[in-house]
Amino acid sequence: MSTREGGGAWRTYTSKQVLGARGAQQLVGMFKNPDPPGAKEKEVREAEEKEAQARHFSGLFWSIIAVPPPDFEVVPDTIGPSHRASLSIYIQPPEQPLKEVRVLGPRRSSEAEARKDGCELKRVAFRCPEKNFNL
């Protein structure tokens, strides 16, 4: 006589027998994958497309693969009702980790003027990606 036949410790039970009908109903779908098939691939593809778009600016191309392209944002200035462009440049000196350097544009009275400054700063940074920024 084996242990399975005798109802010993190795007997298999259904979820209804252990948890009751209501508890078993709550288990339905618990171990199902929350992401539909192909969701991760779609997310990766969208991220790659966004990165490819970020590497192009005003007819220029950011060619350094290991370093993210420069980008800017318009921030309100701490002094008075003015705005500034804040350009982020990423540099990687030899044998050192990646560093972010922020360059602030001049104070401007309107957000549109600060955005123009940011575009100009970004354009200059895109024109000289191979130069070593010694800041």
N, C-alpha and C positions, 0 to 999 in steps of 0.2 A: 504494500500500500504506500503510495507516494504522499507527500505533504499537500499537494494540490487537491487530491481527491478527498482528503479527510477534513478540509475546512480549517486547516491550521493557519499559521501566520502568513502564508504565501497566497492566500485566497485573494482574487481580484474583486474589486467592488466598483460599481458605477458611481458617477458623481451624484446621482439621485439617491442612491443608498446612503452615501456619506453625508451629503449636505441637505438632502430633501429636495423636493421639486423646485421650490423657490430659489434655493441656493444654487442649484444646478443651472437655473435659467440665467443667473447673474454671471456665470462663467462663459456664456456664449459670446464669442468674439474677443475674449480677453487676450488670447495669444495670437490674434490675427495681426499681421503687419499693418501699422497705421498708414504707411505711405502706399499709394497705388503703384503698381509696377511701372518702372521707368521714371519715377519722380526724381530720384537722385541724379539720373543721367540728364534729365531736363534742367535741373538746378545747376549742374556742372557746366552744361552747354551755355546756359544764360550767363553764368559768371565769366566764362571765356569770351563771350560776345561783348560783355561790358568792358572787360579788360582790353580787348582789341579796339573798342571805341575810344577808350581813355588814352591809348597810345597814338591816336591821331588827333591833331589840333591845327586848325587853320592851314591845311595843306602840308603840315609837317608831321614827321613820324618819329616816335621815341624808340630808338633801336636797342637800348640796353635792356636785355631780357631780365637779368637778375635784380634790377632796381626798378621800383614802381615809378611811373611818370609823375612829373610835378603837377600839382593841382592848387587851386586857390579858393578862398571863400571870402565873402564880404562880411566884416564884423563891425558892430557899432563901437565907436571909440569911447574910451573911458572919460575923456575930457570933452565935455560939451556935446551938442547934437551933431556929431560928425561920424563919418564911416571911413574904414580903411580896408584895403585888400590885404589878405594874409596868404602869402604863397608858401606852400610846403614843398621843399626840395629834399629828396632822399639821396644820401651819399653813402658809399661804402668804401672807406679807405682799405688799402691792402691789409689782409689778415686782421680785420676788425669787424665788429657787427654793423649792421645797417643802422644809420642815424638819420633823424629827421631834423632839418634846419628850416626855421620859419623866418620869412622876410616880410616885414610890414611895409606897405605902400604909404604914400603921404595921406594926411587927413583931407577928406573931401566933404563938401557940404551935402552932397546927395549920394544915394546908393548907386545910381547909374554911373557917376563919375568914378567911384571906387571900383565898380565892375570893369570899366575900361582900363583902369590901372592894372587890375588883376589879369586881364587878358594880355596886356602888354608885357607884364612880368612873366607870365607863363610862356608867351611867344619867345621871349629872350632865353628862357630856360630850355625850351625845346630846340632852339637853334644851336646850343652848345652842350649837348649831352655827353660828348666824349671828353670834354675838358674836366679836369680835376678841380672841383670846387674847394679851394682851401679857405674855408671860413673860420 
